[in-house]
Amino acid sequence: MKIFRSLLALVLLSFFIGCQLQEPSVKQSEPVQINQTTQQLFASFVALGNSLTAGYQSAALTAKYQEYSFVNQIAKQAGYNDFQQPLLAWPGIGSYTTKGAGILVFNGFDAEGNPIIGPVPYATTGFDPFNPFLSAEVATLPRPYNNLGVPAAVLADLDSAISAAQSYSGSAFFDIVLRNPNLGNTTALDQALMLRPTLVSLWIGNNDVLGYATSGGTNPAAPTDKDVFGYLYDGLLAKLTGAGAKVVVANIPDVTSIPFFTTVPYMVEVQGQNVALVIQATDGVRQATAEDLILLSAKSIIGDVSGTYGPAGVPVGFDPSAPLPSALVLDKDEKAIAQQAVADFNATIEGLVAKYAGQVAFVDINKLLMDAADEDGYVIAGIKFTTQYLTGYIFSLDGVHPSNIGYALVANEFITAINETFGANVPTIDILQFMEEQKPVKLDVAKTASLPDLTTLPEIFGGKITL
């Protein structure tokens, strides 16, 4: 039974080729001779953060996309040629399923016009998840990596975790990125300082609230306490700036600007009638409202009659005996908690930027994504970038992490802040040229069709995204 008619149509359109910039802005690169200030600033460039720094996208970390991590793109623009990352062979490391590796790929459309999205098949040769590095040179690099972004890391991990087992997040990526005990059982912060950094990018704290949100408020059961957040963040900045480094920090996006939370509607069409989904909310079992957010990972659960999520034969999401589970819903109360945490964390970050004025540059990623979430979008030379899933260019197939183009937009925001705060002259990325090189497929929304077929998402994410 098709219950998602009249929701999305996805039509393959032509590539954007030969577009011309029509407006001068920081979004366009100009031929630039890197000045002495920039050379000194980038004498040793190090990145700290989580998956957003690592270059994670479409549910996995792999060299094919790590190349487009926003920090690697910054390094290239600045002419920094020794920016080392823990490159992982295809299909990379993510969440694994019985159907294949965690990395999601787009395989065109089925006969009914639904996009075919799923994990790639397991590689039979050339990939060992216990030895995932692209080359021995990367695996045996005798110094720390420049990109110390660790997927799933929370703020407290950066100055305490030396391994997956000894981290708050339990992320296996700590073992891959830090490579302890080979580097002396050191933390990400320790390893950053070992490189005597002159410039550090720091984008952390997302998981301290989005981990809560992407699990439907179930794991963890609450965002990090705002006072603890402030204490830990201040401690990081004190140690980095105390070592003589300049730091560029970014804030945290609101949940309503991320397609993982905004793609699946709270009301669906069933036999010509609009019906609100039945959800398990903090205030009990009830019908969803426009204030509730249905997670992208709920897609294949809606309408399930297997008995796994309720009585056998009762479609999930349409009867009080089989509501959408709490882990697949961010209800209005949980959304309010998440948004308050984002506001608190971002206010803390901005306050600390003021405290360390002249030593710390600030990037307002939340504003970038909120602008893109607006109906007018984020426009560059007539091309509208939005936060729409599959259609907006910015996000990858997991609905949380940026695409190559999204990371380029982020890189430009960081470059602009670096230039304005520290007097550097790093050229920004020409986004239209970048898009022409990428040749992105444009998926457009039409009037009638069914929701994208994302049947593997719950297996991949288990209700929670790894940031």
C-alpha positions in Angstrom: 0.0 0.0 0.0 1.4 3.4 -1.0 0.7 5.8 1.8 3.0 8.6 0.7 1.4 9.8 -2.5 1.4 13.5 -3.3 4.5 14.1 -1.2 7.7 14.2 -3.3 8.5 13.8 -6.9 12.2 13.5 -7.8 13.1 14.4 -11.3 16.5 14.1 -12.8 17.5 17.4 -14.4 20.5 18.6 -16.4 23.8 19.4 -14.9 24.7 23.0 -14.1 27.5 23.7 -16.6 28.9 27.0 -17.7 27.2 29.2 -15.1 28.8 32.6 -14.6 29.1 34.5 -11.3 26.9 37.6 -11.4 27.8 39.1 -8.1 31.1 39.9 -6.4 31.4 38.3 -3.0 33.7 36.2 -0.8 32.2 33.1 -2.5 34.4 33.6 -5.6 38.1 32.9 -5.7 40.4 35.4 -7.2 44.0 34.9 -8.2 45.8 35.7 -4.9 49.4 35.7 -3.9 49.4 34.4 -0.3 50.7 37.1 2.0 53.2 36.7 4.8 50.5 36.9 7.4 48.7 33.9 5.8 52.0 31.9 5.5 52.8 32.5 9.2 49.2 31.7 10.2 49.3 28.4 8.3 52.7 27.3 9.4 51.0 24.5 11.3 47.3 24.0 10.7 45.4 21.5 12.8 41.7 20.6 13.0 39.7 19.4 16.1 36.1 18.3 16.0 33.8 15.4 15.2 32.5 13.9 12.0 31.8 17.3 10.5 35.5 18.0 10.7 36.5 14.5 9.6 34.6 14.8 6.3 32.0 12.1 7.1 29.1 12.0 4.7 26.4 9.6 3.4 26.7 7.5 6.6 30.5 6.7 6.5 34.0 8.0 6.5 36.0 7.2 3.4 38.8 8.8 1.4 36.6 9.5 -1.5 34.8 12.1 0.6 37.5 12.9 3.2 39.2 14.8 0.3 36.3 17.3 0.6 36.4 17.8 4.3 36.0 21.5 4.9 39.4 21.7 6.6 41.2 19.9 3.8 39.6 22.4 1.4 40.8 25.3 3.6 44.3 23.8 3.6 44.3 23.6 -0.2 43.1 27.2 -0.6 45.8 28.4 1.8 48.5 26.4 0.0 49.2 24.2 3.0 50.5 21.1 1.4 51.2 18.8 4.4 47.7 18.5 5.8 47.5 14.8 6.7 44.2 12.9 7.3 43.5 9.3 8.3 42.3 8.3 4.9 40.1 5.2 4.8 39.7 2.9 1.8 36.4 2.5 0.0 33.7 1.8 1.2 35.0 3.3 4.4 33.9 2.9 8.0 30.3 3.7 9.0 27.4 1.6 10.3 27.3 -1.8 8.7 24.2 -3.7 7.7 23.5 -7.2 6.4 23.1 -5.6 2.9 26.4 -3.8 2.7 28.7 -1.1 4.0 27.3 1.9 5.7 28.2 4.4 2.9 25.0 5.3 1.1 24.9 5.7 -2.7 22.3 7.0 -5.1 21.5 4.5 -7.8 18.9 6.3 -9.9 15.2 5.7 -9.9 12.9 2.7 -9.8 9.9 2.2 -12.1 7.6 4.3 -9.8 10.0 7.3 -9.7 11.4 6.7 -6.2 15.1 7.3 -5.8 17.1 4.1 -5.2 19.4 4.8 -2.2 21.2 2.2 -0.2 24.5 0.9 1.1 27.2 -0.3 -1.3 27.8 -4.1 -1.4 30.7 -5.3 0.8 34.0 -5.3 -0.9 35.3 -8.8 -1.2 38.9 -7.8 -1.7 41.0 -4.8 -0.8 39.2 -3.7 2.3 39.7 -4.8 5.9 37.6 -3.0 8.5 40.3 -3.9 11.1 43.0 -2.3 8.9 41.0 0.3 7.0 43.7 2.8 5.9 44.2 3.7 2.3 47.9 3.3 2.5 50.6 2.2 4.9 52.1 5.7 4.7 48.9 7.1 6.2 48.5 4.4 8.8 52.1 4.7 9.9 52.5 8.5 9.9 54.9 9.0 12.7 53.2 12.2 14.0 49.6 13.1 14.7 47.3 13.8 11.8 46.4 17.3 11.1 42.7 16.4 10.8 41.9 15.1 14.3 38.1 15.1 13.7 36.7 12.1 15.4 33.1 11.0 14.3 30.7 10.8 17.3 33.1 12.8 19.6 31.4 15.0 22.3 33.1 18.1 23.7 34.4 16.3 26.8 36.2 13.7 24.6 38.7 16.1 23.1 40.7 16.6 26.3 40.1 13.2 27.9 39.6 10.3 25.4 42.6 8.3 24.4 40.7 5.4 22.9 37.2 4.2 22.1 37.0 2.3 25.4 38.0 5.4 27.4 35.8 7.9 25.7 32.4 9.4 26.7 31.0 8.7 23.2 32.4 5.2 22.8 33.4 6.0 19.2 35.6 3.4 17.5 37.1 6.2 15.5 39.2 7.3 18.4 41.3 4.2 17.8 41.6 5.0 14.1 42.4 8.7 14.5 44.6 8.8 17.6 46.4 5.4 17.1 47.3 5.0 20.7 49.4 3.7 22.4 51.7 4.5 19.4 51.4 8.2 20.1 51.8 7.9 23.9 48.2 7.4 25.0 47.4 11.0 24.1 44.1 12.8 23.6 43.1 14.7 20.5 44.0 18.0 22.2 47.4 16.6 23.3 48.1 15.5 19.7 47.0 18.9 18.3 49.5 20.6 20.7 52.2 18.1 19.7 52.1 19.7 16.2 52.8 23.2 17.7 49.8 24.6 15.8 49.7 28.2 14.6 46.0 27.8 13.5 43.4 25.4 14.9 39.9 25.0 13.6 37.5 23.9 16.3 34.0 22.8 15.5 32.7 20.7 18.4 29.6 20.4 20.6 27.2 19.3 17.9 26.9 15.8 19.4 26.3 17.3 22.9 22.8 18.2 21.6 22.3 16.5 18.2 23.1 13.1 19.7 20.1 13.6 21.9 18.0 14.8 19.0 18.9 12.2 16.4 18.0 9.5 18.9 14.6 11.0 19.5 15.6 12.1 23.0 16.5 8.6 24.1 20.3 8.2 24.0 21.5 10.3 25.7 18.4 11.3 27.6 19.4 14.9 27.7 21.9 17.4 26.1 25.1 18.2 28.0 24.6 20.7 30.8 25.2 24.2 29.6 27.5 25.1 32.5 29.6 22.0 31.9 29.7 22.8 28.2 31.0 26.3 29.0 33.6 25.1 31.4 35.0 22.5 29.0 34.9 24.8 25.9 36.7 27.5 27.8 39.3 25.0 28.9 40.0 24.0 25.3 40.4 27.6 24.2 42.6 28.4 27.1 45.0 25.6 26.3 45.1 26.3 22.5 45.5 30.0 22.8 47.9 29.6 25.7 50.1 27.5 23.3 50.2 30.5 20.9 47.7 29.2 18.4 45.0 31.2 16.7 41.6 29.4 16.7 38.6 29.6 14.5 35.4 28.2 16.0 31.9 27.5 14.6 28.6 27.3 16.4 25.9 24.6 16.3 23.0 24.3 13.9 19.4 24.2 14.9 17.6 20.9 14.5 15.0 22.4 12.2 17.7 23.2 9.6 18.8 19.6 9.1 16.8 17.4 6.7 17.1 14.3 9.0 14.4 16.1 11.1 12.4 17.8 8.4 11.9 15.4 5.5 9.3 13.0 6.8 6.0 14.8 7.3 3.9 14.4 10.4 0.8 13.9 8.2 0.6 11.5 5.3 -2.0 10.7 2.6 -3.9 7.4 3.0 -6.5 6.5 0.4 -7.0 10.2 -0.5 -7.2 11.5 3.0 -4.6 13.3 5.1 -3.9 11.4 8.3 -1.7 12.5 11.2 0.8 9.8 12.3 0.3 8.3 15.8 3.5 8.7 17.9 4.9 7.8 21.2 5.6 11.2 22.7 6.8 12.3 26.1 3.2 13.2 27.0 1.9 9.8 25.9 0.6 8.2 22.7 -1.1 10.7 20.5 -1.4 12.0 17.0 1.6 14.1 15.7 1.2 17.8 15.1 3.2 20.3 13.1 5.3 21.0 16.2 6.7 17.4 16.2 9.6 16.2 14.0 9.5 12.7 12.5 13.1 11.4 12.0 14.2 10.3 8.6 15.0 6.9 10.0 11.3 6.4 10.6 10.5 6.1 6.9 10.5 2.3 6.6 8.8 1.7 10.0 5.7 3.7 9.1 3.0 1.2 8.0 5.0 -1.8 9.1 2.7 -4.7 10.0 5.3 -7.4 10.9 4.7 -7.2 14.6 8.2 -5.9 15.4 7.0 -2.5 16.6 3.4 -3.4 17.6 0.8 -6.1 17.3 1.1 -8.1 14.1 -1.1 -6.9 11.4 -1.4 -3.3 12.8 0.3 -0.7 10.7 2.8 1.3 12.7 2.0 4.9 13.0 -1.8 4.6 12.4 -3.1 3.1 15.6 -2.5 3.8 19.3 -1.5 0.1 19.8 1.4 0.6 17.3 2.7 4.2 17.6 5.9 5.3 16.0 8.5 4.6 18.7 9.9 7.5 20.7 13.4 6.9 19.3 12.1 7.8 15.8 10.3 11.0 16.9 11.5 14.3 18.3 8.3 15.5 19.8 7.5 19.1 20.5 8.8 19.0 24.1 12.1 17.2 23.0 12.5 19.7 20.2 12.2 22.6 22.6 14.9 21.0 24.8 17.2 20.6 21.8 16.6 24.1 20.6 17.2 25.6 24.0 20.5 23.6 24.3 21.6 24.9 20.9 20.8 28.5 21.9 22.6 28.0 25.2 25.7 26.4 23.6 25.8 29.1 20.9 25.6 31.9 23.4 28.4 30.3 25.3 30.6 30.0 22.2 30.0 33.6 21.2 30.8 34.8 24.8 34.1 32.9 24.7 34.9 34.4 21.3 34.6 37.8 23.0 36.7 36.6 25.9 39.5 35.6 23.6 39.1 38.5 21.2 41.8 38.7 18.7 42.9 35.1 19.3 39.6 33.4 18.2 37.6 33.9 15.0 33.9 33.0 14.8 31.9 31.2 12.1 28.1 31.4 12.3 27.2 28.0 10.7 23.8 28.1 12.4 22.9 31.3 10.4 24.1 29.8 7.2 21.9 26.8 7.6 18.9 28.7 8.9 19.2 31.0 5.8 19.3 27.9 3.6 16.2 26.5 5.5 14.3 29.6 4.6 12.0 29.4 1.6 14.3 31.9 -0.2 17.3 29.7 0.4 21.0 30.6 0.4 21.6 32.1 -3.1 24.9 32.3 -4.9 24.8 33.8 -8.4 21.2 32.8 -9.0 21.6 29.2 -7.7 19.5 28.5 -4.6 21.0 26.2 -2.0 18.6 24.8 0.6 18.4 22.3 3.4 15.9 20.1 1.5 16.8 16.5 1.5 18.1 15.3 -1.9 17.2 18.6 -3.6 19.1 21.3 -1.9 22.8 20.5 -2.7 24.0 21.1 0.9 23.4 17.8 2.6 24.6 14.2 1.7 22.4 11.2 1.6 22.3 10.6 5.4 20.4 13.9 5.9 22.8 15.1 8.6 26.3 15.6 7.1 27.1 18.0 4.3 27.8 16.9 0.7 31.0 17.9 -1.1 29.4 21.1 -2.0 28.0 21.7 1.5 31.5 21.3 2.9 32.8 23.8 0.3 30.2 26.3 1.6 31.4 25.6 5.1 35.0 26.0 4.1 34.2 29.5 2.6 32.6 30.6 5.8 35.7 29.6 7.8 38.0 31.2 5.3 36.1 34.5 5.5 36.3 34.5 9.3 40.0 33.7 9.2 40.7 36.5 6.7 38.6 39.1 8.6 39.9 38.3 12.0 43.6 37.5 11.5 44.4 39.6 8.4 45.0 36.6 6.1 44.2 36.5 2.4 43.2 32.9 1.8 41.2 32.8 -1.5 37.7 31.5 -1.1 36.4 28.6 -3.2 34.6 29.5 -6.5 31.4 27.6 -5.8 30.1 27.5 -9.3 33.5 26.3 -10.7 33.4 23.7 -7.9 30.0 22.6 -8.9 31.0 22.4 -12.5 33.9 20.1 -11.6 31.6 18.0 -9.4 28.8 17.9 -12.0 26.1 17.4 -9.3 22.9 15.8 -10.3 20.0 18.1 -9.5 16.9 16.4 -8.0 13.9 18.6 -8.1 10.6 18.5 -6.3 7.4 18.1 -8.4 3.8 17.8 -7.4 3.1 14.1 -7.1 5.1 11.1 -6.2 6.0 9.0 -3.2 8.4 9.5 -0.4 12.0 8.4 -1.2 12.5 4.7 -0.7 15.0 4.7 2.2 14.2 1.2 3.5 17.8 0.6 4.8 18.0 3.7 6.9 16.8 2.3 10.2 19.3 -0.6 9.9 22.1 1.9 9.1 21.3 4.4 11.8 19.4 2.4 14.4 17.6 5.7 15.1 20.8 7.6 15.7 23.2 9.4 13.4 26.9 9.3 14.1 28.1 12.9 13.9 
